[in-house]
Amino acid sequence: MGSNEKKESLIETKSDYEGKQDHILNLETPRIEVFENIYNGKDYLINLEIPEFTAICPKTGLPDFGVIIISYRPAKYCLELKSLKEYFIFYRNLGIFHENVVNKVFEDILNACKPNALKVKAVYNVRGGITTSVEREYQR
């Protein structure tokens, strides 16, 4: 076995989960309501923290616990917090990878309030000796 073949055999290119999270892209989540920003045109930052976020690990079926941190600079609309709370409760029984949580939440918030800037970060509790942190950012 040549060195290239040996390297390739050490790299797993396909997992048991291939295609099992594809539905997340089109997953219908609860609507995040917004309200008009009467300070539209002013540059200010809104920080939100969801300290008790829970979703299900698709591999083990066990809950994953973490903190979701949202920072955004509103444009015409601000996020309504009660609907945002209900939105996050939806994830409690959903089997979803950490990376997909951040991307789905990011896209749903971006579509709901169309902010000037947005950052979504998730910091998960330690599992198997590993702490996972995922973030995605956008700025107009």
Rosetta constraint file for C-alpha pairs under 8 A:
AtomPair CA 1 CA 5 HARMONIC 6.06 0.50
AtomPair CA 1 CA 6 HARMONIC 6.31 0.50
AtomPair CA 2 CA 6 HARMONIC 6.19 0.50
AtomPair CA 3 CA 7 HARMONIC 6.17 0.50
AtomPair CA 4 CA 8 HARMONIC 6.17 0.50
AtomPair CA 5 CA 9 HARMONIC 6.17 0.50
AtomPair CA 6 CA 10 HARMONIC 6.53 0.50
AtomPair CA 7 CA 11 HARMONIC 6.67 0.50
AtomPair CA 8 CA 12 HARMONIC 7.89 0.50
AtomPair CA 14 CA 18 HARMONIC 6.57 0.50
AtomPair CA 17 CA 21 HARMONIC 7.45 0.50
AtomPair CA 21 CA 96 HARMONIC 7.10 0.50
AtomPair CA 21 CA 97 HARMONIC 7.94 0.50
AtomPair CA 23 CA 27 HARMONIC 5.91 0.50
AtomPair CA 24 CA 96 HARMONIC 7.89 0.50
AtomPair CA 24 CA 100 HARMONIC 7.37 0.50
AtomPair CA 24 CA 104 HARMONIC 7.39 0.50
AtomPair CA 25 CA 104 HARMONIC 7.22 0.50
AtomPair CA 29 CA 87 HARMONIC 6.96 0.50
AtomPair CA 29 CA 90 HARMONIC 7.28 0.50
AtomPair CA 30 CA 86 HARMONIC 7.32 0.50
AtomPair CA 30 CA 87 HARMONIC 5.28 0.50
AtomPair CA 30 CA 90 HARMONIC 7.23 0.50
AtomPair CA 31 CA 83 HARMONIC 7.16 0.50
AtomPair CA 31 CA 87 HARMONIC 7.00 0.50
AtomPair CA 32 CA 79 HARMONIC 7.19 0.50
AtomPair CA 32 CA 80 HARMONIC 7.16 0.50
AtomPair CA 32 CA 83 HARMONIC 5.38 0.50
AtomPair CA 32 CA 84 HARMONIC 5.64 0.50
AtomPair CA 32 CA 87 HARMONIC 6.62 0.50
AtomPair CA 32 CA 108 HARMONIC 7.71 0.50
AtomPair CA 32 CA 109 HARMONIC 7.31 0.50
AtomPair CA 32 CA 112 HARMONIC 6.19 0.50
AtomPair CA 33 CA 79 HARMONIC 6.29 0.50
AtomPair CA 33 CA 80 HARMONIC 5.37 0.50
AtomPair CA 33 CA 83 HARMONIC 5.82 0.50
AtomPair CA 33 CA 84 HARMONIC 7.41 0.50
AtomPair CA 33 CA 112 HARMONIC 7.04 0.50
AtomPair CA 34 CA 77 HARMONIC 5.90 0.50
AtomPair CA 34 CA 78 HARMONIC 5.35 0.50
AtomPair CA 34 CA 79 HARMONIC 4.56 0.50
AtomPair CA 34 CA 80 HARMONIC 4.93 0.50
AtomPair CA 34 CA 112 HARMONIC 6.93 0.50
AtomPair CA 34 CA 113 HARMONIC 6.38 0.50
AtomPair CA 35 CA 77 HARMONIC 5.43 0.50
AtomPair CA 35 CA 78 HARMONIC 5.44 0.50
AtomPair CA 35 CA 79 HARMONIC 6.60 0.50
AtomPair CA 35 CA 80 HARMONIC 6.43 0.50
AtomPair CA 36 CA 76 HARMONIC 5.97 0.50
AtomPair CA 36 CA 77 HARMONIC 4.62 0.50
AtomPair CA 36 CA 78 HARMONIC 6.36 0.50
AtomPair CA 37 CA 74 HARMONIC 7.33 0.50
AtomPair CA 37 CA 75 HARMONIC 7.01 0.50
AtomPair CA 37 CA 76 HARMONIC 5.28 0.50
AtomPair CA 37 CA 77 HARMONIC 4.87 0.50
AtomPair CA 37 CA 78 HARMONIC 5.79 0.50
AtomPair CA 38 CA 76 HARMONIC 7.88 0.50
AtomPair CA 40 CA 74 HARMONIC 7.27 0.50
AtomPair CA 40 CA 75 HARMONIC 5.43 0.50
AtomPair CA 40 CA 76 HARMONIC 5.43 0.50
AtomPair CA 40 CA 77 HARMONIC 7.88 0.50
AtomPair CA 41 CA 75 HARMONIC 6.88 0.50
AtomPair CA 43 CA 73 HARMONIC 6.85 0.50
AtomPair CA 43 CA 74 HARMONIC 7.99 0.50
AtomPair CA 44 CA 73 HARMONIC 5.77 0.50
AtomPair CA 44 CA 74 HARMONIC 7.38 0.50
AtomPair CA 45 CA 71 HARMONIC 6.74 0.50
AtomPair CA 45 CA 72 HARMONIC 5.66 0.50
AtomPair CA 45 CA 73 HARMONIC 4.72 0.50
AtomPair CA 45 CA 74 HARMONIC 7.29 0.50
AtomPair CA 46 CA 71 HARMONIC 5.61 0.50
AtomPair CA 46 CA 72 HARMONIC 5.35 0.50
AtomPair CA 46 CA 73 HARMONIC 6.25 0.50
AtomPair CA 46 CA 74 HARMONIC 7.56 0.50
AtomPair CA 47 CA 69 HARMONIC 7.31 0.50
AtomPair CA 47 CA 70 HARMONIC 5.72 0.50
AtomPair CA 47 CA 71 HARMONIC 4.42 0.50
AtomPair CA 47 CA 72 HARMONIC 6.65 0.50
AtomPair CA 48 CA 69 HARMONIC 5.84 0.50
AtomPair CA 48 CA 70 HARMONIC 5.02 0.50
AtomPair CA 48 CA 71 HARMONIC 6.33 0.50
AtomPair CA 49 CA 67 HARMONIC 6.97 0.50
AtomPair CA 49 CA 68 HARMONIC 5.76 0.50
AtomPair CA 49 CA 69 HARMONIC 4.57 0.50
AtomPair CA 49 CA 70 HARMONIC 6.27 0.50
AtomPair CA 50 CA 67 HARMONIC 5.57 0.50
AtomPair CA 50 CA 68 HARMONIC 5.00 0.50
AtomPair CA 50 CA 69 HARMONIC 6.41 0.50
AtomPair CA 51 CA 66 HARMONIC 6.78 0.50
AtomPair CA 51 CA 67 HARMONIC 4.47 0.50
AtomPair CA 51 CA 68 HARMONIC 6.52 0.50
AtomPair CA 52 CA 65 HARMONIC 6.77 0.50
AtomPair CA 52 CA 66 HARMONIC 6.27 0.50
AtomPair CA 52 CA 67 HARMONIC 6.07 0.50
AtomPair CA 53 CA 65 HARMONIC 5.75 0.50
AtomPair CA 53 CA 66 HARMONIC 5.19 0.50
AtomPair CA 53 CA 67 HARMONIC 5.66 0.50
AtomPair CA 53 CA 68 HARMONIC 6.62 0.50
AtomPair CA 53 CA 88 HARMONIC 7.13 0.50
AtomPair CA 53 CA 92 HARMONIC 7.70 0.50
AtomPair CA 54 CA 63 HARMONIC 6.35 0.50
AtomPair CA 54 CA 64 HARMONIC 5.57 0.50
AtomPair CA 54 CA 65 HARMONIC 4.76 0.50
AtomPair CA 54 CA 66 HARMONIC 6.48 0.50
AtomPair CA 54 CA 91 HARMONIC 6.63 0.50
AtomPair CA 54 CA 92 HARMONIC 5.07 0.50
AtomPair CA 55 CA 63 HARMONIC 5.66 0.50
AtomPair CA 55 CA 64 HARMONIC 5.39 0.50
AtomPair CA 55 CA 65 HARMONIC 6.94 0.50
AtomPair CA 55 CA 91 HARMONIC 5.17 0.50
AtomPair CA 55 CA 92 HARMONIC 4.49 0.50
AtomPair CA 55 CA 93 HARMONIC 6.00 0.50
AtomPair CA 55 CA 94 HARMONIC 5.66 0.50
AtomPair CA 55 CA 95 HARMONIC 6.46 0.50
AtomPair CA 55 CA 96 HARMONIC 6.77 0.50
AtomPair CA 56 CA 61 HARMONIC 5.77 0.50
AtomPair CA 56 CA 62 HARMONIC 5.61 0.50
AtomPair CA 56 CA 63 HARMONIC 4.41 0.50
AtomPair CA 56 CA 64 HARMONIC 5.65 0.50
AtomPair CA 56 CA 91 HARMONIC 7.88 0.50
AtomPair CA 56 CA 92 HARMONIC 6.71 0.50
AtomPair CA 56 CA 93 HARMONIC 6.01 0.50
AtomPair CA 56 CA 94 HARMONIC 5.50 0.50
AtomPair CA 56 CA 95 HARMONIC 4.47 0.50
AtomPair CA 56 CA 96 HARMONIC 6.23 0.50
AtomPair CA 57 CA 61 HARMONIC 5.17 0.50
AtomPair CA 57 CA 62 HARMONIC 5.52 0.50
AtomPair CA 57 CA 63 HARMONIC 5.93 0.50
AtomPair CA 57 CA 64 HARMONIC 5.99 0.50
AtomPair CA 57 CA 95 HARMONIC 5.48 0.50
AtomPair CA 57 CA 96 HARMONIC 6.09 0.50
AtomPair CA 57 CA 97 HARMONIC 6.47 0.50
AtomPair CA 58 CA 62 HARMONIC 7.96 0.50
AtomPair CA 58 CA 95 HARMONIC 4.58 0.50
AtomPair CA 58 CA 96 HARMONIC 5.77 0.50
AtomPair CA 58 CA 97 HARMONIC 6.77 0.50
AtomPair CA 61 CA 95 HARMONIC 7.27 0.50
AtomPair CA 63 CA 92 HARMONIC 7.98 0.50
AtomPair CA 64 CA 124 HARMONIC 7.14 0.50
AtomPair CA 64 CA 125 HARMONIC 7.36 0.50
AtomPair CA 65 CA 124 HARMONIC 5.80 0.50
AtomPair CA 65 CA 125 HARMONIC 5.69 0.50
AtomPair CA 66 CA 122 HARMONIC 6.62 0.50
AtomPair CA 66 CA 123 HARMONIC 5.42 0.50
AtomPair CA 66 CA 124 HARMONIC 3.89 0.50
AtomPair CA 66 CA 125 HARMONIC 5.44 0.50
AtomPair CA 67 CA 122 HARMONIC 5.61 0.50
AtomPair CA 67 CA 123 HARMONIC 5.28 0.50
AtomPair CA 67 CA 124 HARMONIC 6.32 0.50
AtomPair CA 68 CA 120 HARMONIC 7.11 0.50
AtomPair CA 68 CA 121 HARMONIC 5.71 0.50
AtomPair CA 68 CA 122 HARMONIC 4.47 0.50
AtomPair CA 68 CA 123 HARMONIC 6.60 0.50
AtomPair CA 69 CA 119 HARMONIC 7.97 0.50
AtomPair CA 69 CA 120 HARMONIC 5.79 0.50
AtomPair CA 69 CA 121 HARMONIC 5.09 0.50
AtomPair CA 69 CA 122 HARMONIC 6.27 0.50
AtomPair CA 70 CA 118 HARMONIC 7.38 0.50
AtomPair CA 70 CA 119 HARMONIC 5.78 0.50
AtomPair CA 70 CA 120 HARMONIC 4.68 0.50
AtomPair CA 70 CA 121 HARMONIC 6.51 0.50
AtomPair CA 71 CA 118 HARMONIC 5.79 0.50
AtomPair CA 71 CA 119 HARMONIC 5.17 0.50
AtomPair CA 71 CA 120 HARMONIC 6.61 0.50
AtomPair CA 72 CA 115 HARMONIC 6.54 0.50
AtomPair CA 72 CA 116 HARMONIC 7.39 0.50
AtomPair CA 72 CA 117 HARMONIC 5.33 0.50
AtomPair CA 72 CA 118 HARMONIC 4.31 0.50
AtomPair CA 72 CA 119 HARMONIC 6.29 0.50
AtomPair CA 73 CA 115 HARMONIC 5.75 0.50
AtomPair CA 73 CA 116 HARMONIC 5.34 0.50
AtomPair CA 73 CA 117 HARMONIC 5.04 0.50
AtomPair CA 73 CA 118 HARMONIC 6.60 0.50
AtomPair CA 74 CA 78 HARMONIC 5.85 0.50
AtomPair CA 74 CA 113 HARMONIC 7.45 0.50
AtomPair CA 74 CA 114 HARMONIC 7.61 0.50
AtomPair CA 74 CA 115 HARMONIC 4.57 0.50
AtomPair CA 74 CA 116 HARMONIC 5.84 0.50
AtomPair CA 74 CA 117 HARMONIC 7.31 0.50
AtomPair CA 75 CA 113 HARMONIC 7.68 0.50
AtomPair CA 75 CA 114 HARMONIC 6.88 0.50
AtomPair CA 75 CA 115 HARMONIC 4.98 0.50
AtomPair CA 75 CA 116 HARMONIC 5.61 0.50
AtomPair CA 76 CA 113 HARMONIC 7.45 0.50
AtomPair CA 76 CA 114 HARMONIC 7.71 0.50
AtomPair CA 76 CA 115 HARMONIC 7.53 0.50
AtomPair CA 77 CA 113 HARMONIC 5.18 0.50
AtomPair CA 77 CA 114 HARMONIC 7.29 0.50
AtomPair CA 77 CA 115 HARMONIC 7.35 0.50
AtomPair CA 78 CA 113 HARMONIC 6.13 0.50
AtomPair CA 79 CA 84 HARMONIC 7.27 0.50
AtomPair CA 79 CA 112 HARMONIC 7.78 0.50
AtomPair CA 79 CA 113 HARMONIC 6.55 0.50
AtomPair CA 80 CA 84 HARMONIC 6.37 0.50
AtomPair CA 81 CA 85 HARMONIC 6.11 0.50
AtomPair CA 82 CA 86 HARMONIC 6.41 0.50
AtomPair CA 83 CA 87 HARMONIC 6.02 0.50
AtomPair CA 84 CA 88 HARMONIC 6.36 0.50
AtomPair CA 85 CA 89 HARMONIC 6.36 0.50
AtomPair CA 86 CA 90 HARMONIC 6.57 0.50
AtomPair CA 87 CA 91 HARMONIC 7.57 0.50
AtomPair CA 88 CA 92 HARMONIC 7.53 0.50
AtomPair CA 90 CA 94 HARMONIC 7.41 0.50
AtomPair CA 96 CA 100 HARMONIC 6.43 0.50
AtomPair CA 96 CA 101 HARMONIC 6.56 0.50
AtomPair CA 97 CA 101 HARMONIC 6.38 0.50
AtomPair CA 98 CA 102 HARMONIC 6.68 0.50
AtomPair CA 98 CA 122 HARMONIC 7.74 0.50
AtomPair CA 98 CA 132 HARMONIC 7.82 0.50
AtomPair CA 98 CA 134 HARMONIC 7.18 0.50
AtomPair CA 99 CA 103 HARMONIC 6.42 0.50
AtomPair CA 99 CA 134 HARMONIC 6.18 0.50
AtomPair CA 100 CA 104 HARMONIC 5.86 0.50
AtomPair CA 101 CA 105 HARMONIC 5.97 0.50
AtomPair CA 102 CA 106 HARMONIC 5.90 0.50
AtomPair CA 102 CA 120 HARMONIC 6.39 0.50
AtomPair CA 102 CA 121 HARMONIC 6.62 0.50
AtomPair CA 102 CA 122 HARMONIC 6.55 0.50
AtomPair CA 102 CA 134 HARMONIC 6.69 0.50
AtomPair CA 102 CA 135 HARMONIC 6.50 0.50
AtomPair CA 102 CA 136 HARMONIC 6.97 0.50
AtomPair CA 103 CA 107 HARMONIC 6.16 0.50
AtomPair CA 103 CA 136 HARMONIC 6.99 0.50
AtomPair CA 104 CA 108 HARMONIC 6.12 0.50
AtomPair CA 105 CA 109 HARMONIC 6.11 0.50
AtomPair CA 105 CA 120 HARMONIC 7.51 0.50
AtomPair CA 106 CA 110 HARMONIC 6.03 0.50
AtomPair CA 106 CA 118 HARMONIC 7.79 0.50
AtomPair CA 106 CA 119 HARMONIC 7.50 0.50
AtomPair CA 106 CA 120 HARMONIC 5.95 0.50
AtomPair CA 106 CA 136 HARMONIC 7.16 0.50
AtomPair CA 107 CA 111 HARMONIC 6.06 0.50
AtomPair CA 108 CA 112 HARMONIC 6.08 0.50
AtomPair CA 109 CA 113 HARMONIC 6.21 0.50
AtomPair CA 109 CA 114 HARMONIC 7.51 0.50
AtomPair CA 110 CA 114 HARMONIC 4.95 0.50
AtomPair CA 110 CA 115 HARMONIC 6.54 0.50
AtomPair CA 110 CA 118 HARMONIC 7.38 0.50
AtomPair CA 116 CA 139 HARMONIC 5.99 0.50
AtomPair CA 116 CA 140 HARMONIC 5.27 0.50
AtomPair CA 117 CA 137 HARMONIC 7.69 0.50
AtomPair CA 117 CA 138 HARMONIC 5.48 0.50
AtomPair CA 117 CA 139 HARMONIC 4.14 0.50
AtomPair CA 117 CA 140 HARMONIC 6.03 0.50
AtomPair CA 118 CA 137 HARMONIC 5.71 0.50
AtomPair CA 118 CA 138 HARMONIC 5.19 0.50
AtomPair CA 118 CA 139 HARMONIC 6.42 0.50
AtomPair CA 119 CA 135 HARMONIC 7.08 0.50
AtomPair CA 119 CA 136 HARMONIC 5.74 0.50
AtomPair CA 119 CA 137 HARMONIC 4.30 0.50
AtomPair CA 119 CA 138 HARMONIC 6.39 0.50
AtomPair CA 120 CA 135 HARMONIC 5.53 0.50
AtomPair CA 120 CA 136 HARMONIC 5.53 0.50
AtomPair CA 120 CA 137 HARMONIC 6.56 0.50
AtomPair CA 121 CA 133 HARMONIC 7.15 0.50
AtomPair CA 121 CA 134 HARMONIC 5.64 0.50
AtomPair CA 121 CA 135 HARMONIC 4.11 0.50
AtomPair CA 121 CA 136 HARMONIC 6.58 0.50
AtomPair CA 122 CA 133 HARMONIC 5.55 0.50
AtomPair CA 122 CA 134 HARMONIC 5.31 0.50
AtomPair CA 122 CA 135 HARMONIC 6.34 0.50
AtomPair CA 123 CA 131 HARMONIC 7.47 0.50
AtomPair CA 123 CA 132 HARMONIC 6.00 0.50
AtomPair CA 123 CA 133 HARMONIC 4.42 0.50
AtomPair CA 123 CA 134 HARMONIC 6.70 0.50
AtomPair CA 124 CA 131 HARMONIC 6.12 0.50
AtomPair CA 124 CA 132 HARMONIC 5.37 0.50
AtomPair CA 124 CA 133 HARMONIC 6.27 0.50
AtomPair CA 125 CA 131 HARMONIC 5.99 0.50
AtomPair CA 125 CA 132 HARMONIC 7.40 0.50
AtomPair CA 126 CA 130 HARMONIC 5.24 0.50
AtomPair CA 126 CA 131 HARMONIC 4.50 0.50
AtomPair CA 126 CA 132 HARMONIC 7.33 0.50
AtomPair CA 127 CA 131 HARMONIC 6.57 0.50
